[in-house]
Amino acid sequence: MRNVLHFKRLDEASGDTVELTFEGEPVTARAGETVAAALLAAGHISGRQTPVSGSPRGPYCMMGACFDCLVEIDGEANRQGCMTQVRDGMVVRRMTGARDVDRGSAA
């Protein structure tokens, strides 16, 4: 889900940028910012859907407490976007449905 937001960076100072992809779409981000901040700045308000109702969820607390910012990063599911810094070439995908649980082998 992409939307026009009132989320704005505090300044538009020049600096190093990196490019990542979200759902196959290029996103330019500032070096050092988090995945969640980069996605919000690009207008992407939802990074996952709830497993029960399918409702879209997006970053809420931006400090790692609520887990509403979960995304898949470079093939690894259930990563907190608000706690992960962007890096060039990163591939980010939306989380859909319940996570897989590795139950290990029965002993």
Secondary structure, 3 states (H helix, E strand, C coil): CECCCCCCCCCCCCCCEEEEEECCEEEEEECCCEHHHHHHHCCECCCEECCCCCCEECCCCCCCCCCCCEEEECCEEEEEHHHCECCCCCEEEEECCCCCCCCCCCC
